[in-house]
Amino acid sequence: MGLPAQVRDTLEFYIRPAQDPHQLVMTALLHVACWIADSLGKGLACEYQSWTLTDDILEQAGLSSTVIETTAVQTSVELAEVQKMYRF
């Protein structure tokens, strides 16, 4: 049976979304999400510094660098609130 093609392709190419032959938005979005997690020190150790944000990746994701920077800052603020609430 296996995974649907879109899920399989997203997982196959999320580290290098430009190599995705279908240029799926989800592939680039997952890459960007991993970049944000890594930039906040919350990424997976085995993927440490695997993430870059290029104009091509942002275009594929349909996002601007301003949106990404704003999202990263807001995520950091929200993470600090959660950590404070649960005393991590």
N, CA, C and O atoms as a Maestro MAE file, in Angstrom:
{
 s_m_m2io_version
 :::
 2.0.0
}

f_m_ct {
 s_m_title
 :::
 protein
 m_atom[352] {
  # First column is atom index #
  i_m_mmod_type
  r_m_x_coord
  r_m_y_coord
  r_m_z_coord
  i_m_residue_number
  s_m_chain_name
  s_m_pdb_residue_name
  s_m_pdb_atom_name
  i_m_atomic_number
  :::
  1 25 0.823 -1.182 0.000 1 A "MET " " N  " 7
  2 3 0.000 0.000 0.000 1 A "MET " " CA " 6
  3 2 0.872 1.252 0.000 1 A "MET " " C  " 6
  4 15 0.867 1.980 -0.993 1 A "MET " " O  " 8
  5 25 1.608 1.533 1.050 2 A "GLY " " N  " 7
  6 3 2.556 2.637 1.070 2 A "GLY " " CA " 6
  7 2 1.918 3.998 1.298 2 A "GLY " " C  " 6
  8 15 0.701 4.131 1.428 2 A "GLY " " O  " 8
  9 25 2.769 4.987 1.339 3 A "LEU " " N  " 7
  10 3 2.329 6.361 1.535 3 A "LEU " " CA " 6
  11 2 1.821 6.961 0.231 3 A "LEU " " C  " 6
  12 15 2.244 6.546 -0.848 3 A "LEU " " O  " 8
  13 25 0.919 7.932 0.320 4 A "PRO " " N  " 7
  14 3 0.519 8.651 -0.891 4 A "PRO " " CA " 6
  15 2 1.743 9.345 -1.496 4 A "PRO " " C  " 6
  16 15 2.668 9.723 -0.777 4 A "PRO " " O  " 8
  17 25 1.742 9.507 -2.803 5 A "ALA " " N  " 7
  18 3 2.897 10.068 -3.519 5 A "ALA " " CA " 6
  19 2 3.321 11.427 -2.972 5 A "ALA " " C  " 6
  20 15 4.518 11.678 -2.831 5 A "ALA " " O  " 8
  21 25 2.384 12.300 -2.664 6 A "GLN " " N  " 7
  22 3 2.737 13.634 -2.181 6 A "GLN " " CA " 6
  23 2 3.458 13.559 -0.836 6 A "GLN " " C  " 6
  24 15 4.425 14.288 -0.615 6 A "GLN " " O  " 8
  25 25 3.005 12.696 0.053 7 A "VAL " " N  " 7
  26 3 3.664 12.529 1.354 7 A "VAL " " CA " 6
  27 2 5.043 11.917 1.155 7 A "VAL " " C  " 6
  28 15 6.017 12.382 1.748 7 A "VAL " " O  " 8
  29 25 5.138 10.890 0.335 8 A "ARG " " N  " 7
  30 3 6.420 10.230 0.068 8 A "ARG " " CA " 6
  31 2 7.425 11.223 -0.519 8 A "ARG " " C  " 6
  32 15 8.570 11.282 -0.072 8 A "ARG " " O  " 8
  33 25 7.000 12.004 -1.521 9 A "ASP " " N  " 7
  34 3 7.906 12.972 -2.153 9 A "ASP " " CA " 6
  35 2 8.325 14.060 -1.175 9 A "ASP " " C  " 6
  36 15 9.481 14.484 -1.172 9 A "ASP " " O  " 8
  37 25 7.390 14.515 -0.346 10 A "THR " " N  " 7
  38 3 7.718 15.527 0.658 10 A "THR " " CA " 6
  39 2 8.803 15.021 1.592 10 A "THR " " C  " 6
  40 15 9.772 15.730 1.862 10 A "THR " " O  " 8
  41 25 8.649 13.825 2.078 11 A "LEU " " N  " 7
  42 3 9.629 13.254 3.007 11 A "LEU " " CA " 6
  43 2 10.960 12.937 2.332 11 A "LEU " " C  " 6
  44 15 12.016 13.014 2.960 11 A "LEU " " O  " 8
  45 25 10.904 12.586 1.071 12 A "GLU " " N  " 7
  46 3 12.135 12.258 0.347 12 A "GLU " " CA " 6
  47 2 12.992 13.494 0.081 12 A "GLU " " C  " 6
  48 15 14.220 13.414 0.098 12 A "GLU " " O  " 8
  49 25 12.347 14.635 -0.165 13 A "PHE " " N  " 7
  50 3 13.089 15.816 -0.623 13 A "PHE " " CA " 6
  51 2 13.092 16.995 0.349 13 A "PHE " " C  " 6
  52 15 13.566 18.071 -0.016 13 A "PHE " " O  " 8
  53 25 12.580 16.836 1.574 14 A "TYR " " N  " 7
  54 3 12.451 18.000 2.447 14 A "TYR " " CA " 6
  55 2 13.785 18.624 2.854 14 A "TYR " " C  " 6
  56 15 13.831 19.816 3.156 14 A "TYR " " O  " 8
  57 25 14.867 17.850 2.869 15 A "ILE " " N  " 7
  58 3 16.171 18.444 3.197 15 A "ILE " " CA " 6
  59 2 16.691 19.272 2.021 15 A "ILE " " C  " 6
  60 15 17.350 20.293 2.221 15 A "ILE " " O  " 8
  61 25 16.397 18.834 0.804 16 A "ARG " " N  " 7
  62 3 16.814 19.567 -0.400 16 A "ARG " " CA " 6
  63 2 15.590 19.747 -1.314 16 A "ARG " " C  " 6
  64 15 15.457 19.059 -2.327 16 A "ARG " " O  " 8
  65 25 14.704 20.673 -0.945 17 A "PRO " " N  " 7
  66 3 13.447 20.820 -1.673 17 A "PRO " " CA " 6
  67 2 13.611 21.206 -3.146 17 A "PRO " " C  " 6
  68 15 12.734 20.910 -3.957 17 A "PRO " " O  " 8
  69 25 14.700 21.852 -3.497 18 A "ALA " " N  " 7
  70 3 14.908 22.223 -4.902 18 A "ALA " " CA " 6
  71 2 15.064 20.997 -5.794 18 A "ALA " " C  " 6
  72 15 14.851 21.079 -7.004 18 A "ALA " " O  " 8
  73 25 15.435 19.858 -5.204 19 A "GLN " " N  " 7
  74 3 15.599 18.630 -5.976 19 A "GLN " " CA " 6
  75 2 14.283 17.869 -6.167 19 A "GLN " " C  " 6
  76 15 14.231 16.876 -6.893 19 A "GLN " " O  " 8
  77 25 13.227 18.344 -5.510 20 A "ASP " " N  " 7
  78 3 11.918 17.711 -5.658 20 A "ASP " " CA " 6
  79 2 11.441 17.917 -7.095 20 A "ASP " " C  " 6
  80 15 11.201 19.055 -7.499 20 A "ASP " " O  " 8
  81 25 11.298 16.858 -7.865 21 A "PRO " " N  " 7
  82 3 10.916 17.021 -9.269 21 A "PRO " " CA " 6
  83 2 9.536 17.648 -9.452 21 A "PRO " " C  " 6
  84 15 9.234 18.202 -10.509 21 A "PRO " " O  " 8
  85 25 8.704 17.560 -8.422 22 A "HIS " " N  " 7
  86 3 7.358 18.133 -8.508 22 A "HIS " " CA " 6
  87 2 7.283 19.521 -7.882 22 A "HIS " " C  " 6
  88 15 6.247 20.182 -7.960 22 A "HIS " " O  " 8
  89 25 8.380 19.970 -7.260 23 A "GLN " " N  " 7
  90 3 8.445 21.276 -6.613 23 A "GLN " " CA " 6
  91 2 7.240 21.504 -5.697 23 A "GLN " " C  " 6
  92 15 6.604 22.558 -5.734 23 A "GLN " " O  " 8
  93 25 6.941 20.494 -4.875 24 A "LEU " " N  " 7
  94 3 5.793 20.567 -3.978 24 A "LEU " " CA " 6
  95 2 5.974 21.671 -2.939 24 A "LEU " " C  " 6
  96 15 7.053 21.843 -2.373 24 A "LEU " " O  " 8
  97 25 4.905 22.405 -2.705 25 A "VAL " " N  " 7
  98 3 4.924 23.441 -1.679 25 A "VAL " " CA " 6
  99 2 5.214 22.812 -0.319 25 A "VAL " " C  " 6
  100 15 5.996 23.350 0.464 25 A "VAL " " O  " 8
  101 25 4.582 21.673 -0.040 26 A "MET " " N  " 7
  102 3 4.747 21.027 1.263 26 A "MET " " CA " 6
  103 2 6.201 20.637 1.519 26 A "MET " " C  " 6
  104 15 6.650 20.682 2.664 26 A "MET " " O  " 8
  105 25 6.932 20.264 0.501 27 A "THR " " N  " 7
  106 3 8.346 19.923 0.655 27 A "THR " " CA " 6
  107 2 9.118 21.125 1.195 27 A "THR " " C  " 6
  108 15 9.904 21.001 2.134 27 A "THR " " O  " 8
  109 25 8.885 22.280 0.592 28 A "ALA " " N  " 7
  110 3 9.567 23.500 1.024 28 A "ALA " " CA " 6
  111 2 9.066 23.959 2.391 28 A "ALA " " C  " 6
  112 15 9.856 24.441 3.203 28 A "ALA " " O  " 8
  113 25 7.770 23.820 2.658 29 A "LEU " " N  " 7
  114 3 7.227 24.223 3.956 29 A "LEU " " CA " 6
  115 2 7.822 23.385 5.085 29 A "LEU " " C  " 6
  116 15 8.135 23.917 6.150 29 A "LEU " " O  " 8
  117 25 7.979 22.091 4.863 30 A "LEU " " N  " 7
  118 3 8.584 21.237 5.881 30 A "LEU " " CA " 6
  119 2 10.038 21.642 6.113 30 A "LEU " " C  " 6
  120 15 10.505 21.656 7.252 30 A "LEU " " O  " 8
  121 25 10.749 21.969 5.046 31 A "HIS " " N  " 7
  122 3 12.139 22.445 5.157 31 A "HIS " " CA " 6
  123 2 12.187 23.723 6.000 31 A "HIS " " C  " 6
  124 15 13.021 23.850 6.897 31 A "HIS " " O  " 8
  125 25 11.301 24.654 5.710 32 A "VAL " " N  " 7
  126 3 11.263 25.923 6.446 32 A "VAL " " CA " 6
  127 2 10.925 25.681 7.918 32 A "VAL " " C  " 6
  128 15 11.539 26.284 8.799 32 A "VAL " " O  " 8
  129 25 9.969 24.817 8.187 33 A "ALA " " N  " 7
  130 3 9.612 24.494 9.572 33 A "ALA " " CA " 6
  131 2 10.802 23.899 10.321 33 A "ALA " " C  " 6
  132 15 11.031 24.224 11.486 33 A "ALA " " O  " 8
  133 25 11.551 23.039 9.660 34 A "CYS " " N  " 7
  134 3 12.743 22.457 10.271 34 A "CYS " " CA " 6
  135 2 13.803 23.520 10.510 34 A "CYS " " C  " 6
  136 15 14.503 23.479 11.521 34 A "CYS " " O  " 8
  137 25 13.929 24.477 9.585 35 A "TRP " " N  " 7
  138 3 14.872 25.586 9.753 35 A "TRP " " CA " 6
  139 2 14.507 26.386 10.999 35 A "TRP " " C  " 6
  140 15 15.379 26.734 11.795 35 A "TRP " " O  " 8
  141 25 13.219 26.678 11.168 36 A "ILE " " N  " 7
  142 3 12.777 27.434 12.341 36 A "ILE " " CA " 6
  143 2 13.084 26.651 13.612 36 A "ILE " " C  " 6
  144 15 13.639 27.208 14.559 36 A "ILE " " O  " 8
  145 25 12.735 25.385 13.646 37 A "ALA " " N  " 7
  146 3 13.011 24.561 14.828 37 A "ALA " " CA " 6
  147 2 14.504 24.541 15.139 37 A "ALA " " C  " 6
  148 15 14.898 24.671 16.298 37 A "ALA " " O  " 8
  149 25 15.335 24.379 14.110 38 A "ASP " " N  " 7
  150 3 16.787 24.355 14.296 38 A "ASP " " CA " 6
  151 2 17.285 25.700 14.810 38 A "ASP " " C  " 6
  152 15 18.137 25.749 15.697 38 A "ASP " " O  " 8
  153 25 16.758 26.791 14.258 39 A "SER " " N  " 7
  154 3 17.206 28.128 14.663 39 A "SER " " CA " 6
  155 2 16.846 28.422 16.118 39 A "SER " " C  " 6
  156 15 17.483 29.257 16.761 39 A "SER " " O  " 8
  157 25 15.818 27.731 16.638 40 A "LEU " " N  " 7
  158 3 15.413 27.900 18.028 40 A "LEU " " CA " 6
  159 2 16.094 26.880 18.953 40 A "LEU " " C  " 6
  160 15 15.806 26.824 20.149 40 A "LEU " " O  " 8
  161 25 16.992 26.084 18.387 41 A "GLY " " N  " 7
  162 3 17.689 25.079 19.184 41 A "GLY " " CA " 6
  163 2 16.823 23.873 19.506 41 A "GLY " " C  " 6
  164 15 17.101 23.137 20.453 41 A "GLY " " O  " 8
  165 25 15.777 23.672 18.721 42 A "LYS " " N  " 7
  166 3 14.839 22.579 18.994 42 A "LYS " " CA " 6
  167 2 14.773 21.562 17.861 42 A "LYS " " C  " 6
  168 15 13.883 20.711 17.847 42 A "LYS " " O  " 8
  169 25 15.690 21.639 16.924 43 A "GLY " " N  " 7
  170 3 15.712 20.686 15.830 43 A "GLY " " CA " 6
  171 2 16.276 19.344 16.265 43 A "GLY " " C  " 6
  172 15 16.772 19.190 17.381 43 A "GLY " " O  " 8
  173 25 16.191 18.394 15.374 44 A "LEU " " N  " 7
  174 3 16.759 17.076 15.656 44 A "LEU " " CA " 6
  175 2 18.281 17.141 15.583 44 A "LEU " " C  " 6
  176 15 18.840 17.759 14.676 44 A "LEU " " O  " 8
  177 25 18.937 16.512 16.527 45 A "ALA " " N  " 7
  178 3 20.408 16.541 16.572 45 A "ALA " " CA " 6
  179 2 21.026 15.998 15.287 45 A "ALA " " C  " 6
  180 15 22.037 16.518 14.815 45 A "ALA " " O  " 8
  181 25 20.419 14.951 14.720 46 A "CYS " " N  " 7
  182 3 20.979 14.341 13.508 46 A "CYS " " CA " 6
  183 2 20.801 15.233 12.274 46 A "CYS " " C  " 6
  184 15 21.414 14.986 11.235 46 A "CYS " " O  " 8
  185 25 19.969 16.261 12.388 47 A "GLU " " N  " 7
  186 3 19.750 17.180 11.260 47 A "GLU " " CA " 6
  187 2 20.327 18.567 11.525 47 A "GLU " " C  " 6
  188 15 20.063 19.506 10.774 47 A "GLU " " O  " 8
  189 25 21.114 18.695 12.592 48 A "TYR " " N  " 7
  190 3 21.666 19.980 12.986 48 A "TYR " " CA " 6
  191 2 22.352 20.670 11.810 48 A "TYR " " C  " 6
  192 15 23.219 20.093 11.154 48 A "TYR " " O  " 8
  193 25 21.958 21.881 11.563 49 A "GLN " " N  " 7
  194 3 22.495 22.746 10.505 49 A "GLN " " CA " 6
  195 2 22.339 22.143 9.108 49 A "GLN " " C  " 6
  196 15 23.180 22.374 8.239 49 A "GLN " " O  " 8
  197 25 21.287 21.386 8.888 50 A "SER " " N  " 7
  198 3 20.989 20.870 7.544 50 A "SER " " CA " 6
  199 2 20.135 21.843 6.751 50 A "SER " " C  " 6
  200 15 19.818 21.589 5.589 50 A "SER " " O  " 8
  201 25 19.763 22.945 7.364 51 A "TRP " " N  " 7
  202 3 18.740 23.811 6.798 51 A "TRP " " CA " 6
  203 2 19.302 25.137 6.313 51 A "TRP " " C  " 6
  204 15 20.108 25.777 6.989 51 A "TRP " " O  " 8
  205 25 18.862 25.530 5.137 52 A "THR " " N  " 7
  206 3 19.205 26.833 4.579 52 A "THR " " CA " 6
  207 2 17.926 27.447 4.036 52 A "THR " " C  " 6
  208 15 17.000 26.739 3.641 52 A "THR " " O  " 8
  209 25 17.887 28.747 4.022 53 A "LEU " " N  " 7
  210 3 16.752 29.435 3.419 53 A "LEU " " CA " 6
  211 2 17.263 30.233 2.232 53 A "LEU " " C  " 6
  212 15 17.920 31.262 2.395 53 A "LEU " " O  " 8
  213 25 16.962 29.759 1.063 54 A "THR " " N  " 7
  214 3 17.342 30.456 -0.162 54 A "THR " " CA " 6
  215 2 16.089 31.054 -0.779 54 A "THR " " C  " 6
  216 15 14.969 30.694 -0.414 54 A "THR " " O  " 8
  217 25 16.287 31.963 -1.710 55 A "ASP " " N  " 7
  218 3 15.154 32.555 -2.422 55 A "ASP " " CA " 6
  219 2 14.331 31.481 -3.128 55 A "ASP " " C  " 6
  220 15 13.104 31.568 -3.179 55 A "ASP " " O  " 8
  221 25 15.003 30.475 -3.669 56 A "ASP " " N  " 7
  222 3 14.293 29.395 -4.368 56 A "ASP " " CA " 6
  223 2 13.391 28.606 -3.419 56 A "ASP " " C  " 6
  224 15 12.258 28.276 -3.767 56 A "ASP " " O  " 8
  225 25 13.893 28.306 -2.226 57 A "ILE " " N  " 7
  226 3 13.099 27.562 -1.249 57 A "ILE " " CA " 6
  227 2 11.909 28.402 -0.790 57 A "ILE " " C  " 6
  228 15 10.790 27.900 -0.687 57 A "ILE " " O  " 8
  229 25 12.154 29.673 -0.517 58 A "LEU " " N  " 7
  230 3 11.066 30.557 -0.100 58 A "LEU " " CA " 6
  231 2 10.011 30.683 -1.198 58 A "LEU " " C  " 6
  232 15 8.813 30.674 -0.913 58 A "LEU " " O  " 8
  233 25 10.447 30.799 -2.434 59 A "GLU " " N  " 7
  234 3 9.510 30.889 -3.555 59 A "GLU " " CA " 6
  235 2 8.696 29.602 -3.680 59 A "GLU " " C  " 6
  236 15 7.483 29.648 -3.882 59 A "GLU " " O  " 8
  237 25 9.359 28.465 -3.559 60 A "GLN " " N  " 7
  238 3 8.664 27.176 -3.637 60 A "GLN " " CA " 6
  239 2 7.620 27.058 -2.517 60 A "GLN " " C  " 6
  240 15 6.543 26.498 -2.719 60 A "GLN " " O  " 8
  241 25 7.953 27.588 -1.342 61 A "ALA " " N  " 7
  242 3 7.034 27.540 -0.196 61 A "ALA " " CA " 6
  243 2 5.939 28.596 -0.300 61 A "ALA " " C  " 6
  244 15 4.919 28.509 0.384 61 A "ALA " " O  " 8
  245 25 6.152 29.592 -1.155 62 A "GLY " " N  " 7
  246 3 5.182 30.675 -1.272 62 A "GLY " " CA " 6
  247 2 5.253 31.644 -0.105 62 A "GLY " " C  " 6
  248 15 4.244 32.235 0.282 62 A "GLY " " O  " 8
  249 25 6.463 31.810 0.462 63 A "LEU " " N  " 7
  250 3 6.659 32.655 1.632 63 A "LEU " " CA " 6
  251 2 7.759 33.678 1.390 63 A "LEU " " C  " 6
  252 15 8.602 33.505 0.509 63 A "LEU " " O  " 8
  253 25 7.741 34.731 2.172 64 A "SER " " N  " 7
  254 3 8.800 35.734 2.101 64 A "SER " " CA " 6
  255 2 9.709 35.588 3.320 64 A "SER " " C  " 6
  256 15 9.330 34.977 4.319 64 A "SER " " O  " 8
  257 25 10.897 36.148 3.227 65 A "SER " " N  " 7
  258 3 11.818 36.085 4.362 65 A "SER " " CA " 6
  259 2 11.244 36.842 5.555 65 A "SER " " C  " 6
  260 15 11.504 36.470 6.699 65 A "SER " " O  " 8
  261 25 10.475 37.890 5.311 66 A "THR " " N  " 7
  262 3 9.843 38.643 6.397 66 A "THR " " CA " 6
  263 2 8.864 37.760 7.164 66 A "THR " " C  " 6
  264 15 8.831 37.790 8.394 66 A "THR " " O  " 8
  265 25 8.073 36.980 6.445 67 A "VAL " " N  " 7
  266 3 7.122 36.067 7.093 67 A "VAL " " CA " 6
  267 2 7.874 35.042 7.926 67 A "VAL " " C  " 6
  268 15 7.473 34.745 9.051 67 A "VAL " " O  " 8
  269 25 8.952 34.504 7.392 68 A "ILE " " N  " 7
  270 3 9.728 33.495 8.117 68 A "ILE " " CA " 6
  271 2 10.342 34.090 9.378 68 A "ILE " " C  " 6
  272 15 10.278 33.481 10.446 68 A "ILE " " O  " 8
  273 25 10.932 35.263 9.263 69 A "GLU " " N  " 7
  274 3 11.547 35.911 10.427 69 A "GLU " " CA " 6
  275 2 10.498 36.212 11.494 69 A "GLU " " C  " 6
  276 15 10.734 35.980 12.679 69 A "GLU " " O  " 8
  277 25 9.353 36.723 11.085 70 A "THR " " N  " 7
  278 3 8.266 37.018 12.019 70 A "THR " " CA " 6
  279 2 7.772 35.741 12.689 70 A "THR " " C  " 6
  280 15 7.530 35.721 13.896 70 A "THR " " O  " 8
  281 25 7.626 34.685 11.910 71 A "THR " " N  " 7
  282 3 7.175 33.395 12.448 71 A "THR " " CA " 6
  283 2 8.183 32.842 13.450 71 A "THR " " C  " 6
  284 15 7.797 32.331 14.501 71 A "THR " " O  " 8
  285 25 9.461 32.940 13.135 72 A "ALA " " N  " 7
  286 3 10.498 32.437 14.037 72 A "ALA " " CA " 6
  287 2 10.487 33.201 15.361 72 A "ALA " " C  " 6
  288 15 10.602 32.596 16.427 72 A "ALA " " O  " 8
  289 25 10.350 34.509 15.297 73 A "VAL " " N  " 7
  290 3 10.305 35.320 16.520 73 A "VAL " " CA " 6
  291 2 9.066 34.973 17.335 73 A "VAL " " C  " 6
  292 15 9.155 34.767 18.546 73 A "VAL " " O  " 8
  293 25 7.918 34.907 16.682 74 A "GLN " " N  " 7
  294 3 6.675 34.588 17.384 74 A "GLN " " CA " 6
  295 2 6.724 33.181 17.991 74 A "GLN " " C  " 6
  296 15 6.246 32.961 19.104 74 A "GLN " " O  " 8
  297 25 7.297 32.251 17.263 75 A "THR " " N  " 7
  298 3 7.438 30.890 17.784 75 A "THR " " CA " 6
  299 2 8.328 30.876 19.017 75 A "THR " " C  " 6
  300 15 8.045 30.164 19.981 75 A "THR " " O  " 8
  301 25 9.397 31.656 18.990 76 A "SER " " N  " 7
  302 3 10.299 31.756 20.139 76 A "SER " " CA " 6
  303 2 9.564 32.309 21.355 76 A "SER " " C  " 6
  304 15 9.734 31.809 22.467 76 A "SER " " O  " 8
  305 25 8.754 33.335 21.146 77 A "VAL " " N  " 7
  306 3 7.981 33.933 22.237 77 A "VAL " " CA " 6
  307 2 6.990 32.917 22.804 77 A "VAL " " C  " 6
  308 15 6.888 32.750 24.019 77 A "VAL " " O  " 8
  309 25 6.267 32.243 21.917 78 A "GLU " " N  " 7
  310 3 5.280 31.248 22.353 78 A "GLU " " CA " 6
  311 2 5.951 30.076 23.070 78 A "GLU " " C  " 6
  312 15 5.422 29.567 24.057 78 A "GLU " " O  " 8
  313 25 7.100 29.655 22.579 79 A "LEU " " N  " 7
  314 3 7.843 28.568 23.214 79 A "LEU " " CA " 6
  315 2 8.258 28.956 24.629 79 A "LEU " " C  " 6
  316 15 8.150 28.150 25.553 79 A "LEU " " O  " 8
  317 25 8.730 30.184 24.797 80 A "ALA " " N  " 7
  318 3 9.123 30.658 26.126 80 A "ALA " " CA " 6
  319 2 7.931 30.669 27.070 80 A "ALA " " C  " 6
  320 15 8.069 30.340 28.248 80 A "ALA " " O  " 8
  321 25 6.763 31.043 26.564 81 A "GLU " " N  " 7
  322 3 5.550 31.045 27.395 81 A "GLU " " CA " 6
  323 2 5.176 29.631 27.827 81 A "GLU " " C  " 6
  324 15 4.832 29.401 28.987 81 A "GLU " " O  " 8
  325 25 5.246 28.687 26.895 82 A "VAL " " N  " 7
  326 3 4.920 27.301 27.210 82 A "VAL " " CA " 6
  327 2 5.926 26.752 28.226 82 A "VAL " " C  " 6
  328 15 5.547 26.076 29.183 82 A "VAL " " O  " 8
  329 25 7.192 27.045 28.011 83 A "GLN " " N  " 7
  330 3 8.213 26.552 28.938 83 A "GLN " " CA " 6
  331 2 8.016 27.132 30.333 83 A "GLN " " C  " 6
  332 15 8.205 26.445 31.337 83 A "GLN " " O  " 8
  333 25 7.634 28.401 30.382 84 A "LYS " " N  " 7
  334 3 7.393 29.043 31.676 84 A "LYS " " CA " 6
  335 2 6.151 28.418 32.339 84 A "LYS " " C  " 6
  336 15 6.149 28.173 33.546 84 A "LYS " " O  " 8
  337 25 5.114 28.165 31.557 85 A "MET " " N  " 7
  338 3 3.873 27.614 32.079 85 A "MET " " CA " 6
  339 2 4.090 26.216 32.659 85 A "MET " " C  " 6
  340 15 3.547 25.877 33.710 85 A "MET " " O  " 8
  341 25 4.884 25.419 31.963 86 A "TYR " " N  " 7
  342 3 5.111 24.049 32.388 86 A "TYR " " CA " 6
  343 2 6.445 23.832 33.076 86 A "TYR " " C  " 6
  344 15 6.804 22.707 33.424 86 A "TYR " " O  " 8
  345 25 7.178 24.931 33.270 87 A "ARG " " N  " 7
  346 3 8.464 24.921 33.986 87 A "ARG " " CA " 6
  347 2 9.472 23.937 33.424 87 A "ARG " " C  " 6
  348 15 10.071 23.141 34.148 87 A "ARG " " O  " 8
  349 25 9.643 24.018 32.090 88 A "PHE " " N  " 7
  350 3 10.637 23.165 31.434 88 A "PHE " " CA " 6
  351 2 12.019 23.686 31.712 88 A "PHE " " C  " 6
  352 15 13.002 23.109 31.248 88 A "PHE " " O  " 8
  :::
 }
 m_bond[351] {
  # First column is bond index #
  i_m_from
  i_m_to
  i_m_order
  :::
  1 1 2 1
  2 2 3 1
  3 3 4 2
  4 3 5 1
  5 5 6 1
  6 6 7 1
  7 7 8 2
  8 7 9 1
  9 9 10 1
  10 10 11 1
  11 11 12 2
  12 11 13 1
  13 13 14 1
  14 14 15 1
  15 15 16 2
  16 15 17 1
  17 17 18 1
  18 18 19 1
  19 19 20 2
  20 19 21 1
  21 21 22 1
  22 22 23 1
  23 23 24 2
  24 23 25 1
  25 25 26 1
  26 26 27 1
  27 27 28 2
  28 27 29 1
  29 29 30 1
  30 30 31 1
  31 31 32 2
  32 31 33 1
  33 33 34 1
  34 34 35 1
  35 35 36 2
  36 35 37 1
  37 37 38 1
  38 38 39 1
  39 39 40 2
  40 39 41 1
  41 41 42 1
  42 42 43 1
  43 43 44 2
  44 43 45 1
  45 45 46 1
  46 46 47 1
  47 47 48 2
  48 47 49 1
  49 49 50 1
  50 50 51 1
  51 51 52 2
  52 51 53 1
  53 53 54 1
  54 54 55 1
  55 55 56 2
  56 55 57 1
  57 57 58 1
  58 58 59 1
  59 59 60 2
  60 59 61 1
  61 61 62 1
  62 62 63 1
  63 63 64 2
  64 63 65 1
  65 65 66 1
  66 66 67 1
  67 67 68 2
  68 67 69 1
  69 69 70 1
  70 70 71 1
  71 71 72 2
  72 71 73 1
  73 73 74 1
  74 74 75 1
  75 75 76 2
  76 75 77 1
  77 77 78 1
  78 78 79 1
  79 79 80 2
  80 79 81 1
  81 81 82 1
  82 82 83 1
  83 83 84 2
  84 83 85 1
  85 85 86 1
  86 86 87 1
  87 87 88 2
  88 87 89 1
  89 89 90 1
  90 90 91 1
  91 91 92 2
  92 91 93 1
  93 93 94 1
  94 94 95 1
  95 95 96 2
  96 95 97 1
  97 97 98 1
  98 98 99 1
  99 99 100 2
  100 99 101 1
  101 101 102 1
  102 102 103 1
  103 103 104 2
  104 103 105 1
  105 105 106 1
  106 106 107 1
  107 107 108 2
  108 107 109 1
  109 109 110 1
  110 110 111 1
  111 111 112 2
  112 111 113 1
  113 113 114 1
  114 114 115 1
  115 115 116 2
  116 115 117 1
  117 117 118 1
  118 118 119 1
  119 119 120 2
  120 119 121 1
  121 121 122 1
  122 122 123 1
  123 123 124 2
  124 123 125 1
  125 125 126 1
  126 126 127 1
  127 127 128 2
  128 127 129 1
  129 129 130 1
  130 130 131 1
  131 131 132 2
  132 131 133 1
  133 133 134 1
  134 134 135 1
  135 135 136 2
  136 135 137 1
  137 137 138 1
  138 138 139 1
  139 139 140 2
  140 139 141 1
  141 141 142 1
  142 142 143 1
  143 143 144 2
  144 143 145 1
  145 145 146 1
  146 146 147 1
  147 147 148 2
  148 147 149 1
  149 149 150 1
  150 150 151 1
  151 151 152 2
  152 151 153 1
  153 153 154 1
  154 154 155 1
  155 155 156 2
  156 155 157 1
  157 157 158 1
  158 158 159 1
  159 159 160 2
  160 159 161 1
  161 161 162 1
  162 162 163 1
  163 163 164 2
  164 163 165 1
  165 165 166 1
  166 166 167 1
  167 167 168 2
  168 167 169 1
  169 169 170 1
  170 170 171 1
  171 171 172 2
  172 171 173 1
  173 173 174 1
  174 174 175 1
  175 175 176 2
  176 175 177 1
  177 177 178 1
  178 178 179 1
  179 179 180 2
  180 179 181 1
  181 181 182 1
  182 182 183 1
  183 183 184 2
  184 183 185 1
  185 185 186 1
  186 186 187 1
  187 187 188 2
  188 187 189 1
  189 189 190 1
  190 190 191 1
  191 191 192 2
  192 191 193 1
  193 193 194 1
  194 194 195 1
  195 195 196 2
  196 195 197 1
  197 197 198 1
  198 198 199 1
  199 199 200 2
  200 199 201 1
  201 201 202 1
  202 202 203 1
  203 203 204 2
  204 203 205 1
  205 205 206 1
  206 206 207 1
  207 207 208 2
  208 207 209 1
  209 209 210 1
  210 210 211 1
  211 211 212 2
  212 211 213 1
  213 213 214 1
  214 214 215 1
  215 215 216 2
  216 215 217 1
  217 217 218 1
  218 218 219 1
  219 219 220 2
  220 219 221 1
  221 221 222 1
  222 222 223 1
  223 223 224 2
  224 223 225 1
  225 225 226 1
  226 226 227 1
  227 227 228 2
  228 227 229 1
  229 229 230 1
  230 230 231 1
  231 231 232 2
  232 231 233 1
  233 233 234 1
  234 234 235 1
  235 235 236 2
  236 235 237 1
  237 237 238 1
  238 238 239 1
  239 239 240 2
  240 239 241 1
  241 241 242 1
  242 242 243 1
  243 243 244 2
  244 243 245 1
  245 245 246 1
  246 246 247 1
  247 247 248 2
  248 247 249 1
  249 249 250 1
  250 250 251 1
  251 251 252 2
  252 251 253 1
  253 253 254 1
  254 254 255 1
  255 255 256 2
  256 255 257 1
  257 257 258 1
  258 258 259 1
  259 259 260 2
  260 259 261 1
  261 261 262 1
  262 262 263 1
  263 263 264 2
  264 263 265 1
  265 265 266 1
  266 266 267 1
  267 267 268 2
  268 267 269 1
  269 269 270 1
  270 270 271 1
  271 271 272 2
  272 271 273 1
  273 273 274 1
  274 274 275 1
  275 275 276 2
  276 275 277 1
  277 277 278 1
  278 278 279 1
  279 279 280 2
  280 279 281 1
  281 281 282 1
  282 282 283 1
  283 283 284 2
  284 283 285 1
  285 285 286 1
  286 286 287 1
  287 287 288 2
  288 287 289 1
  289 289 290 1
  290 290 291 1
  291 291 292 2
  292 291 293 1
  293 293 294 1
  294 294 295 1
  295 295 296 2
  296 295 297 1
  297 297 298 1
  298 298 299 1
  299 299 300 2
  300 299 301 1
  301 301 302 1
  302 302 303 1
  303 303 304 2
  304 303 305 1
  305 305 306 1
  306 306 307 1
  307 307 308 2
  308 307 309 1
  309 309 310 1
  310 310 311 1
  311 311 312 2
  312 311 313 1
  313 313 314 1
  314 314 315 1
  315 315 316 2
  316 315 317 1
  317 317 318 1
  318 318 319 1
  319 319 320 2
  320 319 321 1
  321 321 322 1
  322 322 323 1
  323 323 324 2
  324 323 325 1
  325 325 326 1
  326 326 327 1
  327 327 328 2
  328 327 329 1
  329 329 330 1
  330 330 331 1
  331 331 332 2
  332 331 333 1
  333 333 334 1
  334 334 335 1
  335 335 336 2
  336 335 337 1
  337 337 338 1
  338 338 339 1
  339 339 340 2
  340 339 341 1
  341 341 342 1
  342 342 343 1
  343 343 344 2
  344 343 345 1
  345 345 346 1
  346 346 347 1
  347 347 348 2
  348 347 349 1
  349 349 350 1
  350 350 351 1
  351 351 352 2
  :::
 }
}
